[in-house]
Amino acid sequence: MLPPSGMEMNAQTKAMKRCFMRDQLIAALLMSALAGAAAAQDADSSGAATNPPPSMLANAVQYSAPINQAGSFGLGALGGEPSGVSAKVWLSGTTAVDAGAGWSFVDPDGFQLHGDFLFHKFNLFHVGTGELPLYFGVGGRVKFVEHGENRAGIRGPVGLSYFIPNSHLELFAEVAPILDVAPTTSVEWNGGVGLRYYFH
């Protein structure tokens, strides 16, 4: 058996570095989101034990505002295909725009950017606490391939979100068929789970 060539070893080293950087990014984002949620919950529980001044009451009203209000912005991590960073801005109580940036592992692997316009249905599933809307929409994605042709196509995401009660956190899971239209026509899939922290 012949030893691997220098080019093969270089490609393997680059792949390992990309995976390591991706894992570090996802871990850092998850830790940031969880730390922010814990701090917010601690502040909320400590404020309940005393009589806060009116200015703090105004902040409490802002804190308890729903995630799905116009202008609410969420940022977090996305794991799966692709894996990276996810952001979302609500345009109204039922519509939003999301975007993602991360590494795609589907052959050929590459760096992916995508964005979608989303509709949410809140009356389909009922849970004891929190909200569990179904969402669907349409968007686009571009994929930058290191050794090959870049790709562009249309996405159709469908997923579920869960708004965690008394927090600014949204858990979500989705699948998204993709119709690539350039450089050739082909069908691919995105899918994964994620966590976003919202800044009201």
C-alpha positions in Angstrom: 0.0 0.0 0.0 1.4 3.4 -1.1 1.7 6.1 1.5 -0.6 9.1 1.0 0.7 11.8 -1.2 1.4 15.4 0.0 -1.8 16.7 -1.7 -4.0 14.0 0.0 -2.5 14.8 3.4 -3.0 18.5 2.8 -6.7 17.9 1.9 -7.1 15.7 5.0 -5.5 18.4 7.3 -7.8 21.1 5.8 -10.9 18.9 6.4 -9.9 18.3 10.0 -9.3 22.0 10.6 -12.7 22.9 9.1 -14.5 20.3 11.3 -12.6 21.5 14.4 -13.5 25.2 13.7 -17.1 24.3 13.0 -17.4 22.4 16.3 -15.8 25.2 18.2 -18.3 27.8 16.7 -21.3 25.7 17.5 -20.2 25.1 21.0 -19.5 28.8 21.6 -22.9 29.9 20.2 -24.8 27.3 22.3 -22.9 28.3 25.5 -23.6 32.0 24.8 -27.3 31.4 24.3 -27.7 29.2 27.4 -25.7 31.7 29.5 -27.9 34.5 28.3 -31.0 32.6 29.1 -29.7 31.6 32.6 -28.8 35.2 33.4 -32.3 36.4 32.3 -34.1 33.7 34.4 -31.9 34.5 37.4 -32.7 38.2 37.1 -36.4 37.4 36.7 -36.5 35.1 39.8 -34.6 37.5 42.0 -36.8 40.4 41.0 -39.9 38.4 42.0 -38.8 38.2 45.6 -38.9 42.0 46.2 -41.0 44.9 45.1 -39.1 46.4 42.1 -39.3 50.1 41.2 -41.4 51.2 38.2 -38.5 51.2 35.8 -37.8 47.6 36.5 -41.5 46.8 36.0 -41.2 48.3 32.6 -38.3 46.1 31.8 -40.2 43.0 33.1 -43.0 43.8 30.7 -40.5 44.0 27.8 -38.9 40.7 29.0 -42.3 38.9 29.0 -43.1 40.1 25.4 -43.5 37.2 23.0 -40.8 36.1 20.7 -43.0 36.5 17.6 -43.4 40.3 17.6 -42.4 42.6 14.8 -38.7 43.5 15.0 -37.7 40.6 17.4 -34.2 39.4 16.4 -32.8 35.9 17.2 -29.3 34.6 16.8 -28.0 31.1 17.5 -26.5 27.8 16.3 -27.6 25.4 13.7 -26.5 21.7 13.6 -27.0 19.2 10.8 -26.8 19.9 7.1 -25.5 22.6 7.1 -23.9 23.3 10.5 -23.2 26.9 11.5 -25.0 30.1 12.5 -28.7 30.9 12.2 -30.5 34.2 12.5 -34.2 35.2 12.4 -36.1 38.5 12.3 -39.9 38.6 12.9 -41.8 40.9 10.5 -45.2 40.3 12.2 -46.8 37.8 14.6 -46.9 35.1 11.9 -44.2 36.0 9.3 -40.4 36.1 9.6 -37.2 36.1 7.6 -34.4 33.7 8.5 -30.8 33.3 7.3 -28.0 30.7 7.9 -24.3 30.4 7.2 -22.4 27.2 7.7 -20.5 24.3 6.3 -22.4 21.9 4.1 -21.3 18.2 4.1 -23.2 17.0 1.0 -20.8 16.0 -1.8 -19.3 18.3 -2.8 -18.9 19.9 0.6 -18.6 23.6 0.8 -19.6 26.8 2.6 -23.4 27.6 2.3 -25.5 30.7 2.7 -29.3 30.6 2.7 -32.2 32.8 3.5 -36.0 32.2 3.6 -39.3 34.0 4.0 -41.4 32.0 6.6 -45.1 31.7 7.5 -46.0 30.3 11.0 -49.2 28.4 12.0 -49.8 28.6 15.7 -53.2 26.8 16.0 -52.2 23.3 14.8 -50.4 21.9 17.8 -51.3 22.6 21.5 -48.8 22.2 24.3 -49.1 22.7 28.0 -46.7 25.6 28.2 -44.9 27.6 25.5 -45.8 27.7 21.8 -45.3 25.1 19.1 -45.9 26.6 15.6 -45.5 24.8 12.3 -43.6 27.0 9.8 -43.0 26.8 6.1 -41.6 29.1 3.4 -39.5 29.6 0.4 -36.0 31.0 -0.1 -32.7 30.5 -1.8 -29.2 29.1 -1.1 -25.8 29.5 -2.6 -23.0 27.0 -2.0 -19.3 27.8 -2.5 -17.3 24.7 -3.4 -13.5 24.8 -2.9 -12.7 22.3 -5.6 -15.5 22.4 -8.1 -18.4 24.5 -9.3 -20.4 26.8 -7.0 -24.1 26.1 -6.8 -27.3 28.1 -6.5 -30.8 27.0 -5.9 -34.3 27.4 -4.3 -35.1 26.1 -0.8 -38.5 25.1 0.6 -38.1 24.8 4.4 -40.7 23.1 6.6 -40.2 22.8 10.4 -41.4 23.1 14.0 -40.4 25.8 16.5 -40.8 25.6 20.3 -40.8 28.9 22.3 -39.4 27.9 25.7 -41.6 29.6 28.4 -40.2 32.5 30.5 -37.1 32.7 28.3 -35.9 34.3 25.0 -35.1 30.9 23.5 -36.5 29.2 20.5 -35.7 25.5 19.6 -36.4 24.5 16.1 -36.1 21.5 13.7 -36.5 21.6 10.0 -36.1 19.9 6.6 -35.7 21.8 3.3 -35.7 20.3 -0.1 -33.4 22.2 -2.5 -33.7 22.5 -6.3 -30.3 23.6 -7.6 -30.7 25.6 -10.8 -27.0 26.4 -11.5 -24.6 25.3 -12.8 -26.9 22.2 -13.4 -30.3 21.1 -12.2 -30.3 18.7 -9.2 -32.2 18.0 -6.0 -30.6 18.1 -2.5 -31.8 18.3 1.1 -31.0 20.5 4.1 -32.1 19.5 7.6 -31.2 19.9 11.2 -31.9 21.4 14.6 -31.0 24.7 16.2 -31.3 27.1 19.1 -31.8 30.9 18.9 -31.7 33.5 21.6 -33.9 36.6 21.0 -33.0 40.2 21.6 -36.2 42.2 22.0 
